[in-house]
Amino acid sequence: MIVKLIEVRVKQGLLAEYLESQRIWNSETRRSPGLMGMFTGQSREDPETVWLLFFWRSRPDYEDWMATEHDQIAEKAGARERYESCRVRILEAILDAPDLLPFGLAPGGTQEAADIQLWSEAYRATYVLRTALRLALFDSLGTAERTSAELAAELSADPNQMERLCLALAGMQLLEPSGDRWRNTELALRTLRKSSPAYQGDMVLYNSRPQLVEYWSKLGERLGLPADVPPQDKQADIDQFLAAMGSTAGGGQAEALAEAVDLGDCRMLLDVGGGGGHYSIALCRAWPELRCTVLDLPQSEPMALRLVQAAGLGDRIRFLAGDYRAGEFPAGLGAVLISNVLRGEPLHSVRDILARAWRALPAGGQLIVTDEFPERPPAPMDLRQGLFFLHVPDGALLALEEMAAEVRMAGFESVRAERFPRWVTLNGIVVGRRK
């Protein structure tokens, strides 16, 4: 990013005319690609001196604007006749240009698909903020610190949901942990307490009121689309869910998984809750000797078979209809993959699934768990993970180290736990072997 700093000395008596010229200049420049923002202000010591700041994403963006648009805008604005002198400086910022998403929304080290997915969930953050304001949570906390249980008792709320609400608000940088307690961040104190002169809660509540949300939900209809209604066919709804899960795999997650595992000694892998088989397809492409069995509910079979056949892997990937929550896993395996499954399960179910995976594997067989593993306070909470806490109220959503401990407790050894260097939704992997 670069900053263009301009000091303008306006001719005496022409300040109003100059500011009108500058308004035209700013309005025309605002349309230029690469412009990130601008500021116009008067000097306190000398009202005839005006300071201008223009923030450009890069020097090439600025130089392109200078070569193509600057002179035309200058002629249209006519500011030159209204000032005595103009001193220009170009400042090189030491900070990188901001990411696509605002600070606090974009997780680090992601594929671009992660940003798109998070935009699709942004409405959830709206309701987190609205609910916290309706509870008067920020006012209740004030400048004090409380546990989520204390907050729940004071606000007559469910204790389990209150803890998850606090985690989501931490992902929005509105609360921060202090041991096992929560406190308002400076941002929340300035803008979300009713006693603050900069209180923004009324605007939030107005913008998120149900009738306005309903109005926006019908944007497509105003553009001529048919009414947006849920699929009436249950299978169509299932297929849409499977396709959505496939978007994560196709956005770079399957590639990251294939790079993180070694299946050179594995001939048969069980893909637990494998849905449309997206990860099995990626692993079979990466490991030519590998065969996979996708275990999922019968409703997933039509899409899985279509995708497997389209990938030309019908002779190496088969579908096994069943519920991964019940029954023993098949024998003859070299590896068990549990991808994007366990975070939505309660802890007792996580332990049961891991135990059945251990029983199904022979000596030397490996367990591979990939999922979205949240940080735990006092580490910063990622917004997506905080939202998922509320989306699946009974999900364990274990941290990476916690999942590794559960894998060890299930009987696996040589446990490896690490973050993916890049990821879409699933940010880590735990691998263990059975001796």
N, C-alpha and C positions, 0 to 999 in steps of 0.2 A: 504494500500500500504506500502511496505517496500523498503528501499534503501540499496543496498550493496555498501559500499564505500571502495575502495582498493587503498592503496598507495604502489607503486612498486619502489624499488631502483634497477635500471638496472646496470649490470656489465659494467665497462668502456670499450668503444669501440664496444659494442654489441647492441647499441640502434636500429639501422636499423633492425637487425635480430630479436630483441625482438618485435618491432612494427609489423613485418610480422607475428610473432607467435600470437600476440594479434589479428591481423586481422582475422586469422583462428579461434581463440577462439570466437571472436564476431560473425563471420559468422555462426558458428555452434550453438551458444547459441541463436541467433536470432530466430531460428525455434522452440524454446521451448514454450509450452503453459504457459501462465501466465506472460511472459516477456513483459513489456510495453515499454521499451526503454533502451538506453545505451549511455554512453558518454566516450570518451577517450581523454585525454589532457596531455600536458607536463607542468611541473612547470616552471614559468618564472625565478625563482631564481636559479633553479638547473635543467638543461635540462636532466640529467640522472634520474630524478624522474618523474614517470608517474602516473597520477590519473585516476582511472576507477570508473564509476558509473553505476550500473545496477538497473533498476526500476522493481520491481515485484509486481504484483497485490495483492498478499497476502503471508503471511508466509507459509501456506501449499503448495502453488505453488512452492515457492523457495525450501522448504525442499524436495519436491518430485523430483525436478530437481537435487538437490544435491545427492539424493539417487540413481537416475537412470542414469543420463547423465554426471555429472560433471567429474568423473574420466576418462571416455572415451574421452571427449573433451580435457582434460588436456594432455592426452597421445598423441593425434593427433596434438595438437598445439605445444607441446614441448617447452613451454615458461620457464619452471622451470630452465633449464640449462642456461638461459640468464639473470637472475636477482639475486641480492645478498640477498634481503629481500622483504617480502610482508606482509603488515599490513592490516587486514580486520576488518571492523566495519559494523554492521547491524543497520540501523537507522529506527525507527518506525515513519512513516509519520503521522502528525496530521490531514492531509486532507484525505477525503474519496477517494477511487478509482474513476476515471472519469466514467461518464455514457456511455452508448453505443454510443450516438451521441455526437459530439463535443459541447463545451460550446456555448450557444446561439442558438442551434438547438433543444435540447430536452426540452420540457416544463415540469414544475414541477408537481408532483402529478398525473401523467398520468398512464393509463394502458399500457402494452407493445405494444398493437395494435396502440397506438398513434405514437410511434417511427417508426413503419413500415410504417404507412400512411405518415408520414412526409418525410421519405426517398423517397416515391413515388412522392413527390412534389418537391424534391430537384432541379430538372431541372428548376423550376420556379425561384428559387433564382439565378440561373446562368444568366437568362435573365434579372432579375432585376439589377444585377451587370453590365452586359454588356451594358444595356441601360443607366445606370447612367454614365458609362465611355464614351459612345458615345456622351452623352449630355455635357461632361466635367463638370459634376455637382460638383465633389469634388474640381476641380480647381477653379470653379466659387465661391464656398463658401470660399475656403482658410481658413484663421483663423477668418473670420468674421461670423456673424449670420444674417440669412435672413428668412423671411416668405416664405412659399411655393408659395404664389402669386408673391412675388418679384423674386424668382428663375424662375418661369414660364415665367414672362415677360422678364427677362434677357436672358433666353435660348429659347424663342419662343416656349413654350410648353403649353399644355392644363392645366389650373390652377387646376381643380379638379383631374386630373390624377397625377399632380405633388405632391399634398398633399398625395395621396395614395402611390406614389413611395417613398416619404420620410418616410412614416410609415413602408413600407416594409424594407427600408434600416436601419431604427431604429431597426427592428427585427433582422437584421443581425449585429447589433452593429457597424454600419458604420456611422450613424448619431445619434445625441441625441438632445432632445428638450431643449429649453431655453425659457420658456414662450410660446409664439405663434411663436417662431422662431426656426430655425434648425441650427446646427453647425456640423462640422466634428468631429468625435471621434479621439482620439490619433491614433488609428489603421488606420483610413482613412488618416490622415495627413501623417503618416509614409509610407504608401504603395500605396496610390491611387492618390496622387498628382504628376503630371509629374515633378515638381521641386524637388521631394524627391529622394535622391540617392538610396533608397530602393523601388522605384516605381515598382509595379507589374501589372500595367494595360495592358502592352503589352502582358504579358503571359495570362491574363484573356481574352483579345480580340482574341488572337491566339487560345486558347483552346475552345472558344465558337463560332468560326466562323461557318457559316451555313454548309459548306461542311463537316466539321468534325462532326457536330451534325448529319448530314445525314448519315455519315459513321457509327456512333454508333447506329443509329436507325435501321441499317440492321445487327446488331450482330446476331440476331436469324437466319437470312438467311445464314450467314457464318457457323452457326452450323448445318445447314440442315433443318431448319424450313421453311415452306412456307412463302411467302411474307406477312408481317404484314400490312394488309389493314383494313380500317374501315368496320364494318358490313354493308352489302348491304341491309339487311332486317331491316326496321325501328323498328320493334318490338324487334328484337334481340338487337339493340342498347339501347332501353328502358329497356329491361330486364337486360342488363349489368349495367346500371345506378342504377336500383333498387337493384341489388345484391350488388353493391358497397356501397349503403346506408345501406344495411343490414349488411355489414361487420362492420360498426361502432357499430350498435346495438349488434351484436354478440361478438364484442371485449370487451364488458364490460359495454357499455353505457346503454343498456336496464336494466341491473341489477342495475346500479347506480340510474336510474330513479325510479325503483320499490321500492328501499330502501328509497327514498327521499319524497315519497308522501303517503298520507293517503286517501285511497279510500274506507274505511270501510262503509261509509254512501252513497256510490255512486252505482247506479245500471246500469246506461247507460253512457258511455263515447264516445265522438266524437273525433276521431283521425284525425285531419285536415292535409291534405297532407301526409297521413300515408303510402303511397307507398305500399310496400309488406306486411304491417301489423306487422312488427317485434316488435314494441313497444306495440301494442295491445295484441299480443301473450304473451309477458312478463308480462304485467299488469294483464291479465286474469289468468295466472298461479299463480301470487302472491295474487290475490283477487278472491276467488272462486265464489262470488256472482256477480261479475262484468260481464257486457256485453259491447261489443264495436262495433262501426260503423266506418269503415275506409273510409274516404272521399278522393277520388283522381280521376285523369283523367281515362277514361275508359281503356287506355292502361295498367294501373297498375293492372287491375282486374285479368287477368289470373295468374300472379305470386302470388298475394295475396290469391287467392282461393286455389292454390296448397299448399302454406305454412300453411294456416289455417287448411286445411284438414289434412296435415301431422302432425300438432300439436294436432290433435284430438279436435279442438275447433270450428268445423263447426257450432255447435248449439249455440255458444256464440258470434261469430264475423261475421259480415256481411259487404259486400262492397257496398258503395254508390258511383256511378259514378257521377262526377261533378267537377267543377273548384272552388277551394276555394277562388279564387280572385273575384268571382261574385256570387250573389244570397244569400238568407238567409240560415242559418244553420237550420237543422231539430229541431223540438221541442222534449220534453220528455227527456231532458238530465240532468245528474247530474254533469257532468264535460266535459270540452273541453281541449284537449291536442293539443298544437301546438309545434311540435318538429322538429328542424332543418329546419325551414321554413322561419322565419321572417328576418333572417340576410341578405338574398338575395333579400328582397323586399325594394323598396323605402319607405321613411317615410310615405307618404300619404297612401300607401297600408297597411303598418303596422297598422296604426290607423283605417283604414276601417275594417280590419280583426278583430281587438280587439273589435271594436264597435259591429260587428255582433255576436261575441261570447257572449258579455254581453247581447244582446237582446235575444239570444237563451237559456240562462240559467235562471232557476227560483231562487227565494230567497234561499240562502244557497249553490247554485251551485258554483263550483270552476273552475277557469281558471288555466291551467298549461302550462307555456312556458319554454321550454328547448332549449338552443342554445349555440353557441360559442360567448361569450361576451368578447370583448377585453378590455384590460386596456387602459386608456387614458393618454397621456403625462401629467405630467412628470413621471408617472409610466412606467416601462419597457414594450416595445411592444413585444409581442410574435411573432415569425417569421411566424407561420402558419396563424395567424390572419392578419398580414401585407400582406401576399401573397393573402389572400382571398379578401382584399380590392381591389386589382388589378384584381382579377379573375372575380368578379362581380362588375363592375364599378358603378352601380346604387344602390347597396345594402346599407341599412342604417347601418348595423353592429353596433348596439347600445351597449354601455357598460351596465353592469348589473344594475347599478343605473339608467341609462337612460331608460332601459326597464321597471323597476319598476315604474318609473314616468309615462310612457305611459300607463301602466296597471291601475294605479290610475286615470289617466285622462279619461280613458274609462269608469269609474264608479265603479271599483272593490275596495273593502276595505279589511282590514286585510291582506295587501300585505306582503308576505315574499319573500325575495331575498337572495340567498346564493350560494356560490360556492360548486360544488360537491367535496367531499374529494378525489375522484379519477375519472378520466374521460378519454375518448378517443378523441372525437372532441368537444362534447358539454360540456362546463365546468361550467355551472351554471343553476339555476332554479329560476323562479319567479312564485309564487302561489298567487292568489287573489280570494276572494269570493264575490259573489253578495249578498247584503243584501235584 
